[in-house]
Amino acid sequence: MKIRLEKNRDISNSLTLHIPAVAKYYFEARSVEDWQNSVKKSRELNLPLLVLGGGSNMVITKNPIDALVVKNLYQNKKIIEENEKEVQLSVSSGYSTNRLVVEMIEAGYEGLEYHKGLPGTIGGAVYMNSKWTKPLRYVGDYLIKATLLDRQGNLKEVTHDYFDFRYDFSILHKTKEIIVDLVFKFGKADKEVLKKRAEEAADYRLQTQPKGVSTCGCFFRNISEKDRMRLNLPTRSVGFILDRLNLKGYSVGDFTVSDVHANFIINKGNQKGKIEDLKKLLEIIKKKVKNKYNLELEAEVVII
């Protein structure tokens, strides 16, 4: 651990929003033992431990980051049980979601095909209970059990119900436990059917979301059904609300609201984009929504 621990590591390129970010301490976890050592080291340093997966759903607003940032590179996958109709698959939390989806499609395993092309790790996808809306599918739907690591360094096995999955939520948001390994149950289907579903989902994203830019995906959580009805809106989409407020293309410094999907914020300056400008843009967006709709926007992304 002493040899592999780095100080003042620039992690800007590990974040899809490409915000300037330097970790006071940095470590790459490639095994269960590494994860346990990471927790132990964070306690020795008396610093919080920040898990970095694919960096696609994280916004850093403090630089440098006064924490031990641990990059999740723990990648392992194996079949536990398999028959003609279904398979139980063990996957480590650092496994690429897109890689897993591609391999599942090729093997004829049904469940995550709509998530093809998404950045990030499968651990992050479970933590956020990542979804696809047409049809509605959550990653958590297929989870049987998982091995977690608490902030005292203890491992424990939990079942699906422990996660209390909801829209963009798992219980880990509250407990701050770290996902180490996951076990899923998937059905089986024709590979060509799965490929078609994946292509349709990818095409829809290309048509409705910005591409080839520095962004962290949808920034704010969609509004509740109760608020949608109160406001007599046709959708719960925050992107729709921001579009109505003519915020597409609105900029502060290098940060701008996408003109393709208003719930995406783009960093046009990459690592030159100033955190202060991002904060100001977020304040403006929230204030406009509050004044017009009496709504308090909640971040979907993890803000540090």
C-alpha positions, 0 to 999 in steps of 0.5 A: 500500500505504501508503494502504490499510494500516490500524493497530489494525483491529478484525476481530471481525466478520470471524470467525464465532466473533466473538471480540474481535480487533484486528489490529496491521496490516490490509490487504485484498488484491484482486489478485495484486499486492496479495498480493505487496505484502502479503508484502513489507510483512510482511517490512518490518514484521518481522511474520508475515502472517496470511491472513483468508478468511471467518473461519469456521475460525479462532480468535484467542487473542491480542489484539491480534494482533501480525501483518499480517492480510490479508483475502482479497478477491481475487475472479475466475472464468473458464472455461479450457476447456469441452466437452459433458462437463466444464469447467476453471474458474479461480477466485481464492482469495478467491471465496466458496465458497457463491457459487461453488457456487450459480453452478456449480449454475446452470451445471450443473457437478458437484462442489461442490454438497454444499458449498452454504451453507458459509461461507468462501472457496474458498482456505480450503476447499482449504487445509483440504481441506473435505469432505462425508461423505454421500457422501464428497467433498473439495474437493481432489478436483477441483483440477488446479493452483494458483498459490501465493505463498511467504513470500518473495514468489515465485509458483509453479504446482503441480499437484494432487499437490503438496497431499498432500491428506488428511482436513482437511489440505493441504501448505500447513499445513506450507509456509505458502504462500498460495493465489492462484489455483486451477484445477478440473475439473468434470463436467456434470450436470442442474441439478435433480439438483444442486439436489436434492443441495445441498438435501439437504445443507443440510437435513442441516446444519440438523437436525444443527448449530447455526444462527443462533449465533456458532461456527467450525464443528466444533472438533476433528478426528475420531479415527483409525480405529485409535483408534475400533477400540481404543475399540470406538466406533461412529463416529470422530466427536468430537461423539459422544465429547463427547456421551457425556461429557455435555458438551453445554451445558457452559459457561465464561463466554460459551462453551458446547458446543452442545446440538445438536452437541457438536463445536461451541463457541458464543460466546453473548457475541459480542464480549464473550466472553473469550478466557480463558474459551474457553481454559479450556473447551478445557482442560476438554474435552481433559482429560475426553477424555484421562482417559476415552479416553486420547485427545489431541484435535487442533483442526480449526480454525486457532488463532492 
